[in-house]
């Protein structure tokens, strides 16, 4: 899709313009087997979709990437991809790296608004067990519902044909939004040389 001259973006992108190693790492993560929730295993993420109408290339690429929890990024030279997946620690910070501000506070935390903390998700996916019609998988976090109330999000899992994958997509949304805090701090010179994600 990226480099094909007729069906993709090949008239604008060559093979050297696409970060194939980022795609390779994403593919490895997606292909790892995980429990399917029904006693078996399946690849973490698969993509099964067809395009039936002409659309903007960037929109199609973004939809494809959403199935892998990644984003396409043009870094000025190549098209690369950033995926939300576990990674190694880039730089460990300790209390000795943190500089307190004028009020004597080292860390500042911000929390998402309650309306943005989803505690239940209805995930629509293409169900092969239902004649390839759309089915809905409801995913809920009972503890988060008790704490924040029931806040339902409805989403479409583009290219998803697995109930287990749809369930994992809903869990990911809940874990990403329910009760998360962003922390910020000022670092000493040694910490400033690092880069954080």
N, C-alpha and C positions, 0 to 999 in steps of 0.2 A: 504494500500500500504506500509506503514512503517513497520508494525509488522507481516504481513502475511508471514508464512514460505515458501510458494510455489510461490505466485504471487508478493511478495514484498521483503522487506529487513529483514524479521523476523528471518532469520538464524543469523543475525548479531546484530539486535536490538530487545530488549524486550520492553514491555509496560513501564517499569520504565526508559528506555533510551530516551523516547520521552516526551517533555514538552507539555502535553495535555492541560494545562491551557493557554499557549500561542496560541495554535490552537483554543481553545474555544473563546478567545478574538477576534481572527481574524475572526472566523465564525460569531460572533455577529456583527462585523462591516460590513462584506460582506452581511449579511442577512437583514440589515436595508433597508427599502423601500425608494426609491428616485424617482423623476419624470423621466419618460422614454423619455421625449422630444416630445411625441406625444399625450399628454393629459391624460396619465395614469401613473401608478407607477409600479415599478419592484424592485426586490432586487438589491442592489448596484453592486454586482458581483456574477455571477454564472459560473459554469464550466461544460461544456459538451464536452467531447472528448473521443476517444477510441485509444488504442495503437495497431498498426498493425504490429509492428516489435520490435525485442528485442533491447534494448538500455541500456546504463550504467544507473544504478539506480540514481546516483547523477544528471545526466543530466535530467532524467524524473522528479525527484523531483524539480529541479530548474524550469523546464517548468511549472509544476503544480503551483508552488509558484508565478510565473510571472503573472498568471491569478488573483492573489489576491494582487498584488503589495507587495509581501513580499520576504524574503530571508531565506533559511535554514542556520543555523549556528551551528556548533559543538563547544560547549563551553568547551570541555575537559571532561565533564561528561555526558551531555545529548544533544540530538538534539533539539534545540529550534528554534524559528522563530521570525523575526523582520519585522514588517509591516510598510509601509509608510502610516500613518493615523494621524489625529489630536490627540493631547494628552494634558494633563494638563502641566502647567509650572512646571518644576522640581526645578528650582532655579531662582528667579528674580535677574537680575543684574541691577544696577544703575550706574550712572557716578562715584559715590563714591567708587565703587568696582574696578574701572579700574585704572591701574597704567600706566602712560605715559612712553614711551621708551626714549632713549637718545636724540632723536630728538624732544621730546615734543609731540609726537603723541600717542593718546590713542588707536585708532582703526585703523586697516589696512584692506583694502578691496581688494578683487581680483574678477575679472569678467571673465566669460567664453568667449572663442573666438567666434567671430561672426559665424563661421562655425558650432559651437555647439549650437547655439540659433535657435531652430526650430520654425518656425512661421506657418507652415502648415504640416499636417500629413495625410497620406493616410493609413487607418487602414483596413487590410483585416480580414474578419471574416466569419464564416460559417452561411449562411443566410437561415433559414427555409422557408422564403417567396420566395426564389429563388431555390427551390428544393434541399436544403442543399448544394448548390454550394457556392463557395467563392464570396462574394460581397465586395465592397470597400466603406468605409465611409470617405469622405474628411472633415477634420476639419481645419479651418483657424482662425487666429486671425488678423483681419484687422488692428488694431492699431499697433501690433507688425510688421506686414508686412510693414506698412508705415515707421516705425522707423528703422527696421533692414534689410528690403528687404525680399523677399520670399525665404525661405530656407525649402525645402520639405524633410520630412522624410517618408519613407515607412516602415511599420511594420506589423507583423502578430499578431493578438490577439488570442493566443492559447487557445482553449476551449471556445471561445466567440461565442454565437449564437444569440446575441441581438444587433440590430442596436444602441439602446440607450447606451448600455454598450461599444460598439466600439467607439461611439462618446465621451463618458466620458474618455476612455483610451487615445484618441487623445488629448483631452483638458488637461489631466494630464501631458502628455509629453510637451505640449506647455508651460504650467504654470511652470513646473519644469525647463525648459531650457531657456526660453526667458526672458532675462533681469535680471536673478538672480545674486546676489552677495554673496560671502562668506566673513564674517567679522571675524576678529580675534583680541584678546586683551590679555593683561596680567592682572591677577586679584590679588587682595590683598589676604592675608592668609585666610580670611573668605570665599572668593569666590573660593579659591583653594580646599576647602573641598567638594564642590558640584561636581556633574557630569552632563555634558551637553550632549544633543543629537543633 
